Amino acid sequence: MNQRIEMIDTTFRDGQQSPLLFDTLKYRFTLEEKKLLLAGLIELGITHFEFFSPVVGKAEEDDVRALIAHAKTLTDKPLLLLGHCRCHAVDIERALEAGCNGLNLYLGVSALAQQHNAQKSLEEAITLASDAAKNVRLQLPDLYMRFSAEDAFRTNRQDLWLLYDAMYPFVNTFGIPDTVGLAEPHDVTEVVGILRQKYPNVALECHFHNDRGLAFANVLAAVRAGVKYVDTSIWGLAERSGIPSVTGALFNLSKSYPELHNQYNLSQCYPINVLMASILNTLVPYTEPVSLTNRTHTAGVHQKAVLNEKKVYEAHNLHDFGVDKNQLLLGPLSGWNLIYYYLKEVENYAITREQAKSITEAFKNQTHQIGRGRKPEDLLIQLVETYNIPKNELPSGVEETRLENLD
């Protein structure tokens, strides 16, 4: 089997189901915003994209058609443009009409799905899914097709194998979605091992939700066990608590699979996170591994160490992922080392270390004043002015050209 690891972007499908779009009063991405995100993902090196089937609505159908056409103008690389479809003829037909060159079929056969969702018996569900896949294969023998048993990790194993047995002759890939974020890494390793043994002629795809905060760990377990395709989105946007972010997944996987540095343009990871932030008018999440937050330090002990050698508190080379700056935040926890650095290097005071220590003691006694109405810099400068410390005269142009970059 080809062991190349592929990220499948689901920003334009599962990503649009994120409650964050409601929290930010965005509700849906505009077509122009989708085009910007699509271009950024292609620049990153993503070649596999999942879209809604057009049955979702007229606006979505128009966007899917436009995005598929636009994607082909952005790169000469082969792209897999997948329609996320129920095992219904109308879903499949509409996705293919819109220009999708592959299908991501899904159907759930868990006990809960049989009773409350699809509301079909196991036998009925197997017949529905296998008939749909067989008809597609007869008409389009070379079309890429994936099938996923929704909520796979809560599905009775024997029921799951019966369903996959019926689908095995028709599909290229089996998906194992952890739809409700239930699985742990050992569960993933076990299920992937069984699937590889039972169905050696298909690739495997994983889709892990982050309800328990285990999505990244489960991705690592899945890929180590032999999964080829990893479902991700920008910021991990998806239903509820989301799925793995594309940048976080690449960051984590690249430690064990260095070939990803050649396969993907990893320096575009942080820029695409910033692009999403500009569209949603909010900050890159502090939980996102590829972020400036992950190179930001507020505690005095950390700041002192990073001023001397950033590796003390920065074990990961985020520079390769586009985070090319380091941020030390002046605040109530800062020690004299950062205050000395800030006053000397940023504000140009001709200050001594002993003066900085004295000012720091006064600063810490008044940090309760810091808040929305008063910045720490303002408080610090007010204190410095009582010391009558002169400023260094800098050559013309230095202040405009100096870059605060601790790399």
Buried (B, 14 or more C-beta within 10 A) or exposed (E): EEEEBBBBBBBBBBBBBBEBBEEEEBEEBEBEBBBBBBBBBBBBBBBBBBBBBBBBEEEBBEBBBBBBEBBEEBBEEEBBBBBBBBBBEEBBBBBBEBBBBBBBBBBBBBBEBBEEBBEBEBEEBBBBBBEBBBEBBEEBEEBBBBBBBBBBBBBEEEBBBBBBEBBBEBBBBBBBBBBBBBBBBEBBBBBBEBBBEEBEEBBBBBBBBBBBEBBBBBBBBBBBBBBBBBBBBBBBBBBBBBBBBBBBBBBBBBEEBEEBEEBBBBBBBBBBBBBBBEBBEEEBBEBBBBBBBBBBBBBBEBBBBBBEEBEEBBEBEBBBBBBBBBBBEBBBBBBBBBBBBBBBEEBBBEBEEEBBBBBBEBBBEBBEEBEEEEEBBEBBBEBBEEEEBEEEEEEEEEEEEEEEEEE
